[in-house]
Structure formats: C-alpha cells, structure tokens
C-alpha cells in the first residue's frame, strides 16, 4: 500500500526514494519556504540589534540558523539540479538555470540600487544630493553584481553611513546574495558531469567526488569537534578568478559537499529506502552533533537524508504548499535588504518580535510579486525554441520514471534553486 495515501505510521521502509520522490507530489515546497524563512529569522538579531545569530549558542559557534538553511538548500538543489542535468542537453540545462536565477536577481538588484538605497540615503542625509556622484553607486552596484558574484556590498555608502550614525550593524545592503555564486559553481559542475557522460554512465564517479569532499571536511574536524566549519578551515585560501572575482575554495568544498550529497541521493535513488527509523535517527544525529560537536561530519549527511525523508513523509496537506508558486527564492534574495531598510528607517526600536514580523510580512509580499511578475513568467520561457521536455519519459541515463504520467513531469523540477 502506498504510504502517501495511507495513514501516517512508523515503518522501516515505505519504498525507495525513486518510487516516492516524484514530480510535485512531495513537500519540498514547504521545506524550501521554511529554509528561506529561517534565513530571515536568523538575520533579525544581528541586523536589527547587533547580536549573534539564532542558533550559534546551541551549536557552540559551529553554525547559525541561516547558514544551516543554506546547507539545506544546497542538498535539495543537488537532488533536483542533478535530475535536470541528467535529462536535458547542455544548452537547455544552462538556459533553465539562468532563467531560474537571473531575472529575479536582476530585478532585486535594480530595486535595491534605485529604490531602497535612495530612500535610505535620503533618510540619513535629508537630501539625495551626492547619491549618484559617490563612488560605488547604483549603476556600479548593478554592473558588479549582475553576473551572480557579490562584488559590491553597498550602494553609495548608504550602509556605511548608517553604521557611522549607529543605526545599522552590517555594511552589506543585501549580504544574503553571497551564496548564489557557489550555487552556480555547482551548476557548472553538474553540466561538466553531464557532458562527459558521468551522470548517465559513471555515477560511481559522483560518489567518489562526494567522498573526497567529505574527507576534506572530516580532516578539519580532527582534534576540534566544535570547529566552526568552512570559514575557519586552515587549508586553502581565497583568491580571485579571472572574469569572476573573489572565490573561497573552502566554501566550494563545504557547500559542494552538501550539493554532492543531494546528487548522490538522486543518482542512487532506487537503492535508498524511505525509512521512518532512519528519518528519526537522522534528526537525532543532527541535533546531537549540533550540540556536542562534529556537526559538519555527522550533521550534514544526516540533514540530507532527513530533508528527503521529510519531503516524502509529511502529511498530504503540506504537499500543496509551494507546489505551484515557489516564493522561497524571493524570500531569500529580498529578506536581507528588507531587514536592513527597516533598521535604517527606525523600525527595530519596536523590539525583536515586531521588527521580525514586519520584516517577514514585507519580504513575503515582495517574494510573491517577484514570483508572479518576474520569476514565473521567466520560467515559462524555458522551452522556448524546443519541444517540451515533459514529452521525454526517460532520462538520458536510460532509467524511466517509476511513476509515469503528469505527476512526474520533468519540467516541475526546474523551479527549484538552492539559494540559499
């Protein structure tokens, strides 16, 4: 009996991930919304009041709620982007990825540079004189950040001035955008694996890559169970890539590891059981490692399995949330700038709860507008110039979907981004 149409009961196995994680009939939408909202919640204390982020005390500084949510996004993206890469040709795969990220980002950057920043500048100085003439202005902000990499954090010194006046605590006007660059690097990795035939004919190579990344993560934990993860690793150092900019190779390793775990789950989905025992055990392992150490060694793999299990095992009403309208990306890219704007405008003086509530409300409204006016219309262009990929029932690897028909349409998965 299909566990998703029966009563919720604890069982060792309800089937495999290949059988149960198909199309839109899962709870990934609500999970993505929760992860994006968690990022906004995590930033509220540090942006609004200069305090530490939520979660750092519980994890002994290993990670905070926002960064942990980013890892969750990378796991889910690893699953769905790998599925897309194995199914589509290179050109169409890159076209889908660009449509999912760039239009929403470009509009966000434009609104930040030419709407939010001028308002905040006027709030701080009582005039707009000098706004366009200052270095690193709005035009430079668009030019520097439009290709995904976050190379300019401020607009005309707005946040620097706010910090100088004691009304803000962070110099970046939309610092959450930093992770998009590393997500794109993962997309490039999937594209290379697809073109070389690895996804279709040599999936063990992906497993080996994941083990290598895992070993690089584990080696840093030896001797320090509470080490703070990617930002504190002692090997490799940041550098500038030509035509790209600042790159932290350690972040590539850590976030790439989370992404690779998702890719392995996708490529070996017919061998991975959907087990309530393993799902609960993975949650316990996650919490224990967060509290007592080795979070990145134990917690990341446990988190990967827990997210997949949760996406399948949550009750049916949760599967309808975010199934057709994905606001998670909009929440992620707008949350930080909304919180910064409200801080400069003085709303943090009301206290944490009202400030966070208003931040979430404004962010959700902007995310809805972003989806319905920008992201959704852009995604409707994904099949421009070619036949609908939904007409292809089999992936390039020759494995057919275990649940044929509309529920397993490949196009449904191209709406997901890790953006953390």
N, C-alpha and C positions, 0 to 999 in steps of 0.2 A: 504494500500500500504506500502511495506517495505521501511522505511525511508532511509535505507542504499543503496538503488538502485534508490531513487528519488532525486530530488534537495534538497539541504540543506535549510530547512525552520524552523523557530521557532515554536515549538508546545509544548503543555503542556505534552503530552506523546506520544512517538513513540512505546510503548510496554514496556515490562519488561526486566530487566537485564537477566533473564533466556532465553528470546527469542532472545536477540540481542548480548550477550557476549558469543560467542561460538567459539571453535576452533581457527584458525588463522585469522578469518575474523574480525579483530579489530586492533586498533592502539597501542596496548600495547608495541610492539617492538620499535616504535619510541619514546614512552614515556620513556621506560627504557633507551634508548640511551641518551635522554635529561637529565634524572636524573643523570646518570653516568657522563656525560659531565659537568653537573653543579657542581658535587663534585670536579672535576679537576679545574674548573674555581674558585671555592671558595677557594681552597688551594693556588692558584697562588700568591696572595698578601702576605699571611702570610709566606709561604715557601720561596718565592723569595725575599721579601723585608721587612719582619718582621712587616708588617702592619696587621690591623684587617681584618678578612674575609669579603667577599662580603655579604651584607645583614644585618649585625649586627646593623649598624646605623639606617636603615629603621625600624627594629623591636625593637629598643631601647634595644638591647642586649639580646632579648629573644632567638634568634636562628640565625644561619647564613645559607647561601645558601646550603652549603654542608650537614649540619645536617638535614635541611629540606628535602633535596633529599633522605637522608637515611630513613626518615619517609615515604616518598612516596614509596620507595622500599618495606618497611615492609607492607604497605597497599596492594600493588599488590601481594606480596608473600602470605599474609593472604588469599587472594581470591584463588589463584591457588594451593597453597600447601594444603589448606583445601579440595579443589576439589580432589586432588590426594589422600589425606589421606582417604577420604570417599569412594574412588573407589578401592584402592589397599589393599592387605593384608599387614600386618606389615613388614614382611621381604622385600617384593618388594618395599614398600614405602621407607624404610630406604636405600635400595640399590640405588634407583633412586636419593635420596637426596645426598648420598655420592658421586655418580658419577658426580652429577652436581657441587659440591663444591670442592672436594678434589683433583682430578687430576690437574685442573687449578691452584689451590692454591699451590700444591707441586712444580710444575714447576716454578711458580713465586718465591717461597721461594728459590729454588735452584739457579735460575738465579741471584737473589738479593745477595745471600751469596757468590757465586763462580764466578760471572762475574761483577756485578755492584760494590760490595764492594771492591774487589781487585783493580779495576780501580780507584776508588775514593781514596783508601789508597795510591796508587802509585802517584796520582795527589797531594796529601797532603804532602807526605814524600819523593817522588822521589825514592822510593825503596819499595819492598814487604817484606823486612826483618822484622820479628816480626809479620807479619799479622796473620799467623797461630798459633803463640805461645801466643798471647794475650788472656786474659780471655774473655768469651762470644764471641767466634769466630764463623766461618761459620758453623761448624758441630753442635755446640750448638744452633745456630740460627734455623737450621732445626729441631733439636730434640725438642726444646722448643715450636716452633710454628706450628709444623706439625699436631697437633691434634686440629686445629682451634683457640684455645685460644692464644692471643698475649701475651706471657710471656717474650719475649726478643725483645726490640725495636731497638737495634743497633747491628752492626757486627764488632767485633774487635775495637770498639771505633771510627769507622770512622766518624760518625756524631758528636760525642762529640769533636773529634779533629777539625772538620770543624767549629764547633761553637767557639772553643777556638781560632781559627785563624780568626774569624769574617767573614767567608764566608758562613755560614748557620745559620738558625734561629730555627731549631727544631731538637731535639735529636733522633727522630724516623726515621728510614730509609724507613719504609712503614707503617705509622701510620693508614692508612685507613682500615687496616685489623681488627681493633678492633671490628667492628660491626658484623663480621661473627659469633663470639661466641654466641651473643644474638639471631642471626637468628637461629642457631642450637637449642638453648633452645626452641624457638618457634616450631621448627620441632618436638622436643621431646613432647611438649605439644599436638600437633596435633596427634602424634602417640598414646599417652595415651588416648585422647578423642576417637580415632577411635577404639582402642582395647576394651575399656569399653562400646562401643556402643552408646556413646553420640552423635557422628556426625550423626549416622543413625536413632536414635530413641528418642533423647532427646536434640534437638537443642536449646531449651529454656535455657538449662544449659550454653551454649556458650554465649547466650545473657546476662545471669546473671553475668558470669565471666567478660564480657566486661563492664557491668555497674559497677561492683566492681572496676575494674581498672580505669574506668572513674571517680569514686568517689575519689579514691586516688589521681588522677591528679587534680581534682577540689579543693580538700581541701587545696592544696598548694597555689592555686591562691587567696584564700580568704584573703583580706587585702593587696594584692600586685598584681595588674593587669599586671605588667611588670616583674614578677618573671621569672628567667632565665631557668626554666624547670628542666629537670632531674638532671643536675649536681649541682643544688643549693637546692634541696629538703632537708628539715630539718628532715625527718623521715627515719629510716633505714640507715645502714652504710655498706660500702663494707666489704667483708670477703673472705676468701679462702676456696673453696670447695675441699675436698679430691680428688685427681687424676685429678682435673680440674684446679684449680688455682683461681686467682682473679675474683670476681664476684661483680658487683654493683647491688644490688636489685632494686634500684630506676630506673636504666636503663631498667631492666627487666620489671618494671611497665610501663614506658613510651613507650618503643618500643613494648612491648607486647600489649599495648593498641591499637597502630596503626595496629599491626598484627591482633588483635582480631576484630577490625572494618572491616577489609577485610574479615575475616572469617564469620562475621555476614552477610555481603553483599552476600557472596556466599551461605550460608545456607538459607537465606530468599530471594534469587534472584527472585523467582516468584512473590514476593509481592512488589518489589522495581521498581518504574516507571523510565523510561529513559526520563526525562523531561528537556527541554531546559530552562524553567523558573527556575527550581531547580538547574540546572547546572550553570547558570549565577549567581544566588543568592549565591551559594556556593563559587564561585570565589570572589564575593564581600565580603562575610563574612570572607573569608581567608585573603584578603588584609586589611580589616578594623581591624580585630583582630591582624594582624601583626603590624599594625601601632599604634593602640590605646590600645592594651592590651588584655589579656585573650587569647593569641594565642593558647595555648595547650588545653584550654577548648573548644573554639569555632572553632579554625582553623583546628585542626586535623580531627574532624568529617567532616567538610566542605571539606577539602582537599581529604578525602577518597571518598566522593561522586563525587567531581569534576574530579578526575582521572578516575573513572569508566565512567562517562558521556563523558569525552573527548575521552577515548579509543573507545567508540561506535560512537560518533558523528563527529569525524574528517573525512574529505573527503576521498574517496576511495584510492587515491594515497598514503596516509600516511600508509594505512594498509599493504602495500607491504614492507615497510621499517622494517627490522629486523624480518620479518616473518619466514625466514628460517635460517638466520645466526645471532645469538644473540651475539653481541660484547660488550654488556653492562657490563657483569661480568669482562671481560678482561680489559675494560677501568677503572673499579673501582679498581681492585687489582693492576694494573700497574701504574695508574696515579700518585700516591703519590711518588713512588720510582723514576719515570722518572723525576718529578719536582725536587726532592732532588738531583739527579745525575746532572741535568743541572745547578743547583745552584752551586754545588761544582766545576763543570767544568768551571764556569765563564760566562755562557750564560745570566744570569739575568742582567748583566751590559748593555745589549742592551735596556732594558726597559721592562715594563709590557707586552705590546702587542706582541712584537716579542718573548719574553720568553714564554708567554702563548700559542702563535700559534705553536711554536716549540714543546712545551710540549704536546699539543693535537695531533700534527702530529705523533710524536714518539709513543705516547700512543695508538693511533688508529692502527698503524702498528702492535704493539705488541699484541693488542687485537685481530686483525684479525688472526695473526699467532696462538695465543692461541686457538681461536675457531676452526680453520681449522685443526690444528695439534694436539691439546690436547683435548679440551672440546667436540667438535663434535664427534671425534672417540670414546671418552669415553662414550658419551650418546648412541652410537649405541650398547653398551653392556647392556643397561637397561633391555632388555627382555631375557637376557641370562638364559637358563635353564627353561624357561616357555613360554607359549603362549603369543602372542601379546595382550596387554590389550585393543587394539582397537577393538578386537572381542567382547568385552563385551559392549553392548549398554546401559546398565542401571548401575547406581551407586549402591553401597551397601545399600543405603537408599531406593531403590526401585523406585526412580524417574528417568524417562527416559529423555534423552536429547531432547529438543524441536525441534532441527534441526538435524535429523539423517543423517548418511552418513559420507563421508570423512571429511567434514568441522568440525565435532565435535569429531574427534578422540582424545581420552583422552591423548594419547602419546604426543600430541602437547604441552600440558601444562607443561610437566616435564622439559622444557628447561629454566624455569624461576627461578631466585634467587633474593632474596631481597637485596643482598649485596650492601648494600649499600653501 
